[in-house]
Amino acid sequence: MATLFYGSDHAPISLPDRLMGYIKVIASTKLRRGESFTLTWTGTDDEAGRSTIWLQPAIPLRFVFESVEPEQLVGEYLRTLADQANAASGLVINARTWEAAEDAARTPARPGRPVRAA
């Protein structure tokens, strides 16, 4: 499990490494551009309901991954999440169903190169 430490909150957000890899790429891209957005997550074992944070460039952010190597990310799923992060509702992740959504984004007729979450 990867953890995300945000601002002065002492309770980190814990999500699977690969899912956090997607969040890291999207957050890094948007924050580097000076764009703020919301991140909402549901379906974790630790929290009932839904949680949302406002990500903006001035608030400290740290990702800690269990795995030493970066995860292989699916380019189409990454684009889907990036489009979602650009919408008014922000990036919404369901920790229980994201892998099915990632699998659905794979297109066997057009295999793309995997993306490394640096």
C-alpha positions as a Markdown table, in Angstrom:
| # | Residue | x | y | z |
|---|---|---|---|---|
| 1 | Met | 0.0 | 0.0 | 0.0 |
| 2 | Ala | 1.1 | 3.5 | -0.8 |
| 3 | Thr | 0.5 | 6.5 | 1.4 |
| 4 | Leu | -0.2 | 10.1 | 0.5 |
| 5 | Phe | 0.7 | 12.7 | 3.1 |
| 6 | Tyr | -1.0 | 16.0 | 2.4 |
| 7 | Gly | -0.5 | 19.3 | 4.2 |
| 8 | Ser | -0.5 | 19.2 | 8.0 |
| 9 | Asp | -2.9 | 16.2 | 8.2 |
| 10 | His | -1.4 | 13.5 | 10.3 |
| 11 | Ala | -3.6 | 10.7 | 8.9 |
| 12 | Pro | -2.2 | 9.7 | 5.5 |
| 13 | Ile | -4.3 | 8.4 | 2.7 |
| 14 | Ser | -3.5 | 4.7 | 2.0 |
| 15 | Leu | -4.2 | 3.2 | -1.4 |
| 16 | Pro | -2.7 | 0.4 | -3.6 |
| 17 | Asp | 0.7 | 1.4 | -5.1 |
| 18 | Arg | -0.5 | 1.3 | -8.7 |
| 19 | Leu | -3.6 | 3.3 | -8.0 |
| 20 | Met | -1.5 | 5.9 | -6.1 |
| 21 | Gly | 0.9 | 5.9 | -9.2 |
| 22 | Tyr | -2.0 | 7.2 | -11.3 |
| 23 | Ile | -2.9 | 9.8 | -8.7 |
| 24 | Lys | 0.8 | 10.9 | -8.5 |
| 25 | Val | 1.1 | 11.4 | -12.2 |
| 26 | Ile | -2.1 | 13.4 | -12.5 |
| 27 | Ala | -1.4 | 15.5 | -9.4 |
| 28 | Ser | 2.2 | 16.2 | -10.5 |
| 29 | Thr | 1.0 | 17.3 | -13.9 |
| 30 | Lys | -1.8 | 19.5 | -12.7 |
| 31 | Leu | 0.1 | 21.0 | -9.8 |
| 32 | Arg | 3.1 | 21.7 | -12.0 |
| 33 | Arg | 0.8 | 23.8 | -14.2 |
| 34 | Gly | -0.6 | 25.6 | -11.1 |
| 35 | Glu | -4.0 | 23.9 | -11.4 |
| 36 | Ser | -5.9 | 23.0 | -8.3 |
| 37 | Phe | -8.5 | 20.2 | -8.2 |
| 38 | Thr | -10.4 | 17.9 | -5.8 |
| 39 | Leu | -9.5 | 14.2 | -5.2 |
| 40 | Thr | -12.3 | 12.1 | -3.8 |
| 41 | Trp | -11.9 | 8.5 | -2.8 |
| 42 | Thr | -14.3 | 5.8 | -1.6 |
| 43 | Gly | -14.2 | 2.1 | -0.9 |
| 44 | Thr | -11.3 | 1.9 | 1.5 |
| 45 | Asp | -11.2 | -0.6 | 4.3 |
| 46 | Asp | -10.2 | 2.2 | 6.7 |
| 47 | Glu | -12.9 | 4.7 | 5.9 |
| 48 | Ala | -16.7 | 4.4 | 5.4 |
| 49 | Gly | -18.3 | 6.8 | 3.0 |
| 50 | Arg | -16.4 | 9.3 | 0.9 |
| 51 | Ser | -13.5 | 11.6 | 1.5 |
| 52 | Thr | -12.3 | 14.6 | -0.5 |
| 53 | Ile | -9.3 | 16.8 | -0.4 |
| 54 | Trp | -8.5 | 20.0 | -2.3 |
| 55 | Leu | -5.1 | 19.7 | -4.0 |
| 56 | Gln | -3.4 | 23.0 | -4.8 |
| 57 | Pro | 0.3 | 23.8 | -5.4 |
| 58 | Ala | 1.0 | 25.6 | -2.1 |
| 59 | Ile | 0.1 | 22.7 | 0.1 |
| 60 | Pro | 2.9 | 20.1 | 0.8 |
| 61 | Leu | 2.3 | 16.7 | -0.8 |
| 62 | Arg | 4.4 | 13.5 | -0.3 |
| 63 | Phe | 3.8 | 10.1 | -1.9 |
| 64 | Val | 5.4 | 7.0 | -0.2 |
| 65 | Phe | 5.3 | 3.7 | -2.1 |
| 66 | Glu | 5.8 | 0.2 | -0.8 |
| 67 | Ser | 7.3 | -0.9 | -4.1 |
| 68 | Val | 10.8 | 0.3 | -5.0 |
| 69 | Glu | 10.1 | 0.1 | -8.7 |
| 70 | Pro | 7.5 | 2.4 | -10.4 |
| 71 | Glu | 4.3 | 0.8 | -11.3 |
| 72 | Gln | 3.3 | 0.0 | -14.9 |
| 73 | Leu | 0.3 | 2.2 | -15.7 |
| 74 | Val | -2.3 | 1.8 | -18.5 |
| 75 | Gly | -2.1 | 4.9 | -20.8 |
| 76 | Glu | -5.8 | 4.9 | -21.7 |
| 77 | Tyr | -6.9 | 4.7 | -18.0 |
| 78 | Leu | -4.5 | 7.5 | -17.1 |
| 79 | Arg | -6.0 | 9.7 | -19.8 |
| 80 | Thr | -9.5 | 8.8 | -18.5 |
| 81 | Leu | -8.5 | 9.9 | -14.9 |
| 82 | Ala | -6.8 | 13.0 | -16.2 |
| 83 | Asp | -9.9 | 14.0 | -18.1 |
| 84 | Gln | -11.9 | 13.4 | -14.9 |
| 85 | Ala | -9.5 | 15.6 | -12.9 |
| 86 | Asn | -10.1 | 18.4 | -15.3 |
| 87 | Ala | -13.9 | 18.2 | -14.8 |
| 88 | Ala | -15.8 | 20.2 | -12.2 |
| 89 | Ser | -16.3 | 17.1 | -10.1 |
| 90 | Gly | -12.5 | 16.5 | -9.9 |
| 91 | Leu | -10.8 | 13.1 | -9.7 |
| 92 | Val | -13.0 | 10.4 | -8.1 |
| 93 | Ile | -11.5 | 7.1 | -7.2 |
| 94 | Asn | -13.3 | 4.0 | -5.9 |
| 95 | Ala | -10.6 | 1.8 | -4.2 |
| 96 | Arg | -12.8 | -1.3 | -4.7 |
| 97 | Thr | -13.5 | -1.0 | -8.4 |
| 98 | Trp | -10.6 | 0.9 | -10.0 |
| 99 | Glu | -8.9 | -2.3 | -11.2 |
| 100 | Ala | -12.0 | -3.2 | -13.2 |
| 101 | Ala | -12.1 | 0.3 | -14.7 |
| 102 | Glu | -8.4 | 0.0 | -15.5 |
| 103 | Asp | -8.9 | -3.4 | -17.2 |
| 104 | Ala | -11.8 | -2.0 | -19.2 |
| 105 | Ala | -9.5 | 0.9 | -20.5 |
| 106 | Arg | -7.1 | -1.6 | -22.1 |
| 107 | Thr | -7.9 | -1.9 | -25.8 |
| 108 | Pro | -6.6 | -5.2 | -27.3 |
| 109 | Ala | -7.1 | -3.9 | -30.8 |
| 110 | Arg | -4.7 | -1.0 | -30.1 |
| 111 | Pro | -2.1 | -2.0 | -27.5 |
| 112 | Gly | -0.4 | 1.0 | -26.2 |
| 113 | Arg | 2.9 | 1.3 | -24.5 |
| 114 | Pro | 2.7 | 1.0 | -20.7 |
| 115 | Val | 3.4 | 4.2 | -18.8 |
| 116 | Arg | 5.9 | 4.2 | -16.0 |
| 117 | Ala | 4.9 | 6.2 | -12.9 |
| 118 | Ala | 8.3 | 7.7 | -12.2 |
